[in-house]
Amino acid sequence: MSSEPGTLQRKLDSRLLNMIAIGGAIGTGIFLASGTAISLSGPGGTLLAYLVVGLMVYFLMTSLGEMAAFMPTAGSFYIYASRFVDPALGYALGWNYWYNWAITVASEIAAASIIMQYWFPNSPPIIWNTAFLLIIFALNALSVRGFGEVEYWFSFIKVSVIIIFIAAGIAILFGFTHYQAGGFKNWTMEGAPFHGGWLAMISAFMIAAYSFQGTELVGVAAGESKDPAESIPRAVKQIFWRILLFFVLSIFVISLLIPYTAPQLANSDVTTSPFTLVFHQYGIPYAAAIINAVILTAILSAGNSGLFAGTRMLWYLSKKGHVPHIFSRVNAQGIPMAALLGTTVVAMLTFLSSLFGNGKVYYWLISASSISGFIAWLGIAISHYRFRKAYIAQGLDIKKLPYVAKGYPYAPLIAFVLCILLIGGQNVKAFMEPHIDWMGILVSYFGLPLFLTLWLGYKWMKKTKIVPLNECDFKDMSE
């Protein structure tokens, strides 16, 4: 992909790419859902869930990093699966990833309109849905450099608040305030550190996994990075340590300050976010309003990144002839406007909240996007396993790869197994009710039959086969 007019432009430098990589994963999952996870499975169960899922995400990101540094392309999952596994799998993963982010944009906008009820109670959701959709569209209609700068500052705000939160929590623990923290007593109280049994543990794993979704954005952004061979490995190497710091340390601090039995943790209201509670304890005025504003920033950031990723995937599907050619057109600023408009139209599903209620539509959209994200992760693990296997089979030198993922072949295989478990555990609770919640099952698992239909349907129509290792294509990815 060159930087000439009419093509996608390589304008994302290492500074921007690093923030996009970590910013993609920091959202409502850590600011709101972390408290729910602690209340369900206790401090030990939640910390274990985030550690295990964090390790899996590290494996996935190093796998993606190896492929993206060698073959930087906006087609990402589509092209890796098509070249190293099966063209039908690449086709299905491409559509799945586009659908995932288009739906995610809708869910984030629905969440933003819910957040606005804090300041403007009983205001019509359609007002905020329209305003936020227009804002996110406008940000993506800028140059890719403009998008990167906006996303950098969105991510900077989120990261700064988490660092301040951790510092405030440590100050409370060491007695710099009048609040008496429970400390490790919270880990030894009745029912702790693990609480709620295996069903609660599954719920904690699902919350943790959803919280990490978005880290794979670095793969899509690779197609517009200035120096992917250098910037992609750098971003990937930093992801694990940032996840460890921002997610695991935040969970640990919350568990020492707030007992898992606190009723506030079971709520998802911003006024009882774990972050809000800790800032209250530290004596920061207007804590709820501050965290509310940060959560709104996190939501808009996720929507902004989601529209970027969805637009690029639709653009690539058009370049491969799967949708009309108009979606592959790019303006002088390097923006595929038709693909941006097409993805925005699907994101308009958020307006269903005006008919069915904000909370219900948000739940539907979250469930739909969640399983699609896990399927995308599954595709990364499969593709990398085959990528490295084919690379060795063709006698190519591993040392010549710009970045070499550690732990092969065990890392992608472990990630593959965990992704299967996450997909299966999407809504186990629905099966455990006295009367099976068929509506909940339909909403939660709808993405799986959709993906299988795309994959097997394309395979049947095009008669595709698994690509032999000696025929896997490692040629240059320039578009």
C-alpha positions in Angstrom: 0.0 0.0 0.0 1.6 3.2 -1.1 1.0 6.7 0.1 -0.1 8.0 -3.3 -3.5 9.7 -3.7 -6.4 7.3 -4.2 -4.9 4.6 -1.9 -4.8 3.9 1.8 -1.9 6.0 3.2 0.8 4.9 5.6 0.4 7.7 8.2 0.4 5.9 11.5 3.8 6.1 13.2 4.9 4.0 16.2 3.6 6.5 18.7 0.1 6.4 17.3 0.1 2.6 16.7 1.1 1.9 20.3 -1.8 3.9 21.7 -4.3 2.4 19.2 -3.1 -1.1 20.3 -3.7 -0.5 24.0 -6.5 1.9 23.6 -8.6 -0.6 21.7 -8.9 -2.8 24.9 -9.6 -0.1 27.5 -13.3 0.5 27.7 -16.4 -0.2 29.8 -15.0 -3.7 30.5 -12.4 -2.4 33.0 -14.3 0.7 34.2 -17.6 -0.9 34.8 -17.7 -4.7 34.3 -14.6 -5.4 36.5 -16.7 -4.7 39.6 -19.4 -7.2 38.4 -16.7 -9.8 37.9 -15.3 -9.4 41.5 -18.8 -9.6 43.0 -19.5 -12.8 41.0 -16.3 -14.8 41.5 -14.4 -13.0 44.3 -11.0 -11.3 44.1 -9.1 -14.5 43.4 -11.4 -15.8 40.7 -11.4 -12.4 39.0 -7.7 -11.9 39.1 -7.1 -15.5 37.8 -9.6 -14.8 34.9 -7.9 -11.6 33.9 -4.4 -13.2 34.2 -5.3 -16.3 32.1 -7.2 -14.2 29.4 -4.4 -11.7 29.4 -1.8 -14.4 28.7 -4.1 -15.7 25.9 -4.3 -12.3 24.4 -0.5 -11.9 24.6 -0.2 -15.2 22.6 -2.7 -13.9 20.1 -1.1 -10.5 19.7 2.4 -12.0 19.2 0.9 -14.4 16.7 -0.7 -11.5 14.9 2.4 -9.4 15.2 4.5 -12.0 13.5 2.2 -12.1 10.5 1.4 -8.3 10.4 5.1 -7.3 10.6 5.9 -9.6 7.7 2.6 -9.0 5.7 1.1 -5.6 6.7 -2.3 -5.3 5.2 -5.7 -3.9 6.0 -7.1 -7.2 5.0 -5.4 -8.8 8.0 -7.5 -11.8 9.2 -9.0 -12.2 5.7 -5.7 -12.5 3.9 -3.8 -14.6 6.5 -6.5 -17.2 6.7 -7.0 -17.2 2.9 -3.3 -17.7 2.2 -2.4 -20.2 4.9 -5.6 -22.1 5.8 -8.5 -22.0 3.3 -9.9 -19.1 1.1 -13.4 -19.9 2.5 -12.2 -19.4 6.1 -10.6 -16.1 5.1 -13.8 -15.0 3.4 -15.9 -15.9 6.5 -13.4 -14.2 8.8 -13.4 -11.0 6.7 -17.2 -10.7 6.9 -17.2 -11.7 10.5 -14.8 -9.0 11.4 -16.6 -6.3 9.5 -19.9 -7.4 11.1 -18.3 -7.5 14.5 -17.0 -3.9 14.4 -20.1 -2.5 12.7 -22.2 -4.0 15.5 -19.7 -2.9 18.1 -20.0 0.7 16.9 -23.7 0.5 17.3 -23.3 -1.0 20.9 -20.8 1.7 21.9 -23.2 4.5 20.7 -26.1 2.9 22.6 -23.8 2.8 25.7 -22.9 6.4 25.2 -26.5 7.5 25.1 -27.1 5.5 28.4 -24.2 7.3 30.0 -25.7 10.7 29.0 -28.7 9.9 31.2 -26.4 10.7 34.2 -26.4 14.3 33.2 -29.6 14.5 31.2 -32.1 12.0 32.8 -35.0 11.0 30.7 -33.6 12.6 27.6 -34.6 10.8 24.3 -31.8 8.3 23.2 -32.3 9.3 19.6 -30.7 12.7 20.3 -27.5 11.2 21.7 -27.4 8.3 19.1 -27.6 10.8 16.3 -25.0 13.2 17.8 -22.4 10.5 18.7 -22.8 8.7 15.3 -22.2 12.0 13.5 -19.1 12.7 15.7 -17.6 9.3 15.1 -18.3 9.5 11.4 -16.7 12.9 11.1 -13.6 11.7 13.0 -13.2 8.8 10.5 -13.8 11.1 7.6 -10.6 13.0 8.5 -7.2 11.8 7.1 -5.9 8.6 8.7 -3.3 10.8 10.5 -6.1 12.8 11.9 -7.9 9.7 13.1 -4.7 8.4 14.7 -4.1 11.7 16.6 -7.7 11.7 17.9 -7.4 8.1 19.0 -4.1 8.8 20.6 -5.6 11.4 22.9 -8.7 9.4 23.6 -6.4 6.5 24.7 -4.1 8.9 26.6 -7.0 10.1 28.7 -8.0 6.5 29.6 -4.5 5.4 30.4 -3.9 8.5 32.6 -7.1 7.9 34.6 -6.1 4.3 35.2 -2.6 5.3 36.4 -4.1 7.9 38.7 -6.6 5.3 40.0 -3.8 2.9 40.8 -1.7 5.6 42.5 -4.8 6.7 44.5 -5.5 3.1 45.5 -1.9 2.5 46.7 -2.1 5.8 48.7 -5.2 4.6 50.4 -3.7 1.2 51.2 -0.6 2.9 52.8 -2.8 5.1 55.0 -2.5 8.5 53.3 -6.3 9.0 53.8 -8.8 8.5 56.6 -10.4 5.6 54.9 -9.5 2.2 56.5 -9.0 -0.3 53.6 -9.6 -3.9 54.2 -6.4 -4.9 52.4 -5.7 -8.7 52.3 -8.6 -9.2 54.8 -10.8 -8.9 51.7 -9.1 -12.0 50.3 -9.6 -14.1 53.5 -13.2 -13.2 54.4 -15.9 -15.8 54.2 -16.2 -17.2 50.6 -13.0 -15.5 49.4 -10.8 -15.5 47.5 -12.8 -17.7 45.1 -16.6 -17.4 45.2 -19.7 -18.6 43.4 -18.5 -21.9 41.9 -17.6 -22.8 38.4 -20.6 -20.9 36.8 -19.4 -17.6 38.4 -15.8 -18.4 37.2 -17.1 -18.8 33.7 -18.8 -15.4 33.9 -15.6 -13.8 35.2 -13.7 -15.3 32.2 -16.3 -14.0 29.8 -16.2 -10.5 31.3 -12.4 -10.5 31.2 -12.3 -11.7 27.6 -14.8 -9.1 26.4 -12.7 -6.4 28.2 -9.7 -7.4 26.1 -11.5 -7.3 22.7 -10.0 -4.7 20.5 -6.3 -5.3 21.0 -6.2 -7.0 17.6 -6.8 -3.6 16.0 -3.1 -3.4 15.6 -3.4 -6.0 12.8 -5.8 -3.9 10.8 -3.9 -0.6 11.5 -0.7 -2.3 10.2 -1.9 -1.7 6.7 -1.6 2.1 7.3 1.5 2.2 9.5 4.6 4.0 8.4 7.2 1.3 9.1 5.3 -1.9 10.0 8.4 -4.1 10.3 9.6 -1.9 13.2 6.3 -0.4 14.6 4.3 -3.6 14.8 6.8 -5.6 16.9 7.2 -2.6 19.2 3.5 -2.3 19.7 3.0 -6.0 20.3 5.9 -6.3 22.8 4.3 -3.5 24.9 0.8 -5.0 24.9 1.4 -7.7 27.5 3.1 -5.4 30.0 0.4 -2.7 29.6 -2.3 -5.3 30.0 -0.6 -6.6 33.1 -0.4 -3.1 34.5 -3.7 -1.6 33.5 -6.0 -4.6 33.9 -4.5 -6.9 36.5 -3.1 -4.2 38.8 -6.4 -2.3 38.7 -8.3 -5.5 39.6 -5.8 -6.2 42.4 -6.2 -2.7 43.9 -10.0 -2.8 43.7 -10.0 -6.2 45.5 -7.9 -4.8 48.4 -10.0 -1.7 48.8 -13.6 -3.0 48.3 -14.8 -6.4 49.6 -16.4 -8.6 47.0 -19.6 -8.6 49.1 -20.1 -4.8 48.6 -23.5 -4.5 46.9 -22.2 -1.6 44.8 -19.9 -3.9 42.8 -22.9 -5.9 41.5 -24.3 -2.8 39.8 -23.1 -1.4 36.4 -24.1 2.1 37.1 -21.3 4.7 36.8 -22.1 6.1 40.3 -21.0 2.7 41.7 -18.1 1.9 39.4 -15.2 0.6 41.3 -13.2 3.5 40.0 -15.8 6.0 41.3 -15.8 4.3 44.8 -12.1 4.5 45.1 -11.9 8.1 44.1 -14.7 8.8 46.6 -12.6 7.1 49.3 -9.6 9.3 48.3 -11.8 12.4 48.7 -11.8 13.5 45.1 -14.9 15.7 44.6 -17.3 14.9 41.8 -15.8 11.4 41.4 -18.9 10.1 39.6 -18.9 12.9 37.1 -15.2 12.5 36.4 -15.5 8.7 35.9 -18.6 9.3 33.8 -16.7 11.6 31.5 -13.8 9.1 31.2 -16.2 6.3 30.4 -17.9 8.4 27.8 -14.4 9.0 26.3 -13.6 5.3 26.4 -16.9 4.5 24.6 -16.3 7.1 21.9 -12.8 5.8 21.5 -14.0 2.3 21.0 -16.6 3.4 18.5 -14.1 5.5 16.7 -11.6 2.6 16.4 -14.4 0.2 15.5 -15.6 2.3 12.6 -12.0 2.6 11.4 -11.6 -1.2 11.5 -15.0 -2.0 10.0 -14.4 0.5 7.2 -11.0 -1.0 6.3 -12.3 -4.6 6.2 -15.3 -3.6 3.9 -12.8 -1.8 1.7 -10.7 -4.9 1.5 -13.6 -7.2 0.8 -14.5 -4.9 -2.1 -10.9 -5.1 -3.5 -11.3 -8.8 -3.5 -14.6 -8.6 -5.4 -16.9 -9.7 -2.6 -18.9 -6.5 -2.6 -19.5 -3.8 -5.3 -16.3 -2.0 -6.5 -17.6 1.4 -5.3 -16.6 0.4 -1.7 -12.9 0.1 -2.7 -12.7 3.7 -3.9 -10.4 5.9 -1.8 -10.4 9.7 -1.7 -7.3 12.0 -1.9 -7.0 11.9 1.9 -6.7 8.1 1.9 -10.3 7.5 3.3 -12.5 4.9 1.7 -15.7 7.0 2.0 -18.1 4.5 0.4 -16.9 1.8 2.8 -17.2 4.3 5.7 -20.8 5.1 4.8 -21.6 1.4 4.3 -20.3 0.5 7.8 -22.1 3.6 9.3 -25.4 2.4 7.9 -25.1 -0.9 9.8 -24.0 1.0 12.9 -27.4 2.8 12.7 -28.9 -0.3 14.4 -28.3 1.7 17.5 -31.5 3.6 16.7 -33.4 0.5 17.6 -33.0 1.7 21.2 -35.7 4.3 20.4 -38.1 1.4 19.8 -37.1 -1.3 22.3 -35.3 0.6 25.1 -31.6 1.5 25.5 -30.6 -1.2 27.9 -32.2 -4.0 26.0 -30.7 -3.0 22.7 -27.3 -2.5 24.3 -27.4 -6.1 25.6 -28.4 -7.5 22.2 -25.6 -5.7 20.4 -23.0 -6.6 23.0 -23.9 -10.3 22.8 -23.8 -10.2 19.0 -20.4 -8.5 18.8 -18.8 -10.5 21.6 -18.9 -13.9 20.0 -17.8 -12.4 16.7 -14.7 -11.0 18.4 -13.9 -14.5 19.8 -14.2 -16.0 16.3 -11.8 -13.4 15.0 -9.3 -14.4 17.8 -9.8 -18.1 16.8 -8.9 -17.1 13.2 -5.7 -15.5 14.4 -4.6 -18.6 16.3 -5.3 -21.0 13.3 -3.7 -18.7 10.8 -0.5 -18.2 12.7 -0.1 -21.9 13.4 -0.3 -22.6 9.6 1.7 -19.5 8.7 4.8 -20.6 10.7 4.3 -24.3 9.7 4.2 -23.3 6.0 7.2 -20.9 6.4 9.3 -23.7 7.8 8.0 -26.2 5.2 9.1 -24.0 2.4 12.6 -23.8 3.8 12.5 -20.1 4.7 14.7 -18.7 7.4 12.8 -17.8 10.6 15.6 -15.3 11.5 14.5 -13.2 8.5 11.1 -12.5 9.9 10.8 -8.9 11.2 9.3 -10.3 14.4 9.3 -13.9 15.7 6.5 -14.9 18.2 7.7 -16.8 21.2 6.2 -20.1 22.3 5.3 -21.6 18.9 3.5 -24.0 18.4 2.2 -24.2 21.9 1.1 -20.5 22.2 -1.3 -20.5 19.2 -2.6 -23.9 20.2 -3.3 -22.8 23.7 -5.0 -19.7 22.4 -7.1 -21.8 20.0 -8.4 -24.1 22.8 -9.2 -21.1 25.1 -11.0 -19.3 22.3 -13.2 -22.5 21.7 -14.0 -22.5 25.4 -14.9 -18.8 25.3 -17.2 -19.3 22.3 -18.9 -22.2 24.1 -19.2 -20.3 27.3 -20.8 -17.3 25.8 -24.1 -17.8 27.7 -23.9 -21.0 29.7 -26.2 -19.5 32.2 -29.1 -19.5 29.7 -28.9 -23.3 29.7 -28.8 -23.6 33.5 -32.1 -21.8 34.1 -35.1 -23.9 35.3 -36.6 -23.1 31.9 -33.9 -22.7 29.2 -33.7 -19.1 28.0 -34.0 -19.7 24.3 -34.1 -15.9 23.5 -30.9 -15.4 25.4 -29.2 -18.3 23.6 -30.4 -17.0 20.2 -29.0 -13.5 20.9 -25.7 -14.8 22.4 -24.8 -17.4 19.8 -26.3 -15.9 16.6 -22.8 -15.0 15.3 -21.7 -18.6 15.3 -24.2 -20.1 12.8 -23.8 -16.9 10.7 -20.0 -17.5 10.6 -20.4 -21.2 9.8 -22.9 -20.4 7.0 -20.5 -17.9 5.4 -17.6 -20.3 5.7 -19.3 -23.5 4.5 -21.5 -21.8 2.0 -18.5 -20.1 0.3 -16.5 -23.4 0.5 -19.4 -25.3 -1.2 -19.9 -22.6 -3.9 -16.2 -22.1 -4.8 -15.1 -25.7 -4.0 -12.2 -24.3 -1.9 -9.7 -26.6 -0.2 -7.1 -26.3 2.6 -4.0 -24.7 1.1 -1.1 -27.2 1.0 1.9 -26.0 3.0 4.2 -25.8 0.0 1.7 -23.7 -1.9 1.1 -21.1 0.8 1.8 -17.6 -0.7 4.4 -15.4 1.1 4.7 -12.8 -1.6 4.8 -9.0 -1.0 1.5 -7.6 0.4 1.7 -4.1 -1.2 -1.7 -3.2 -2.5 
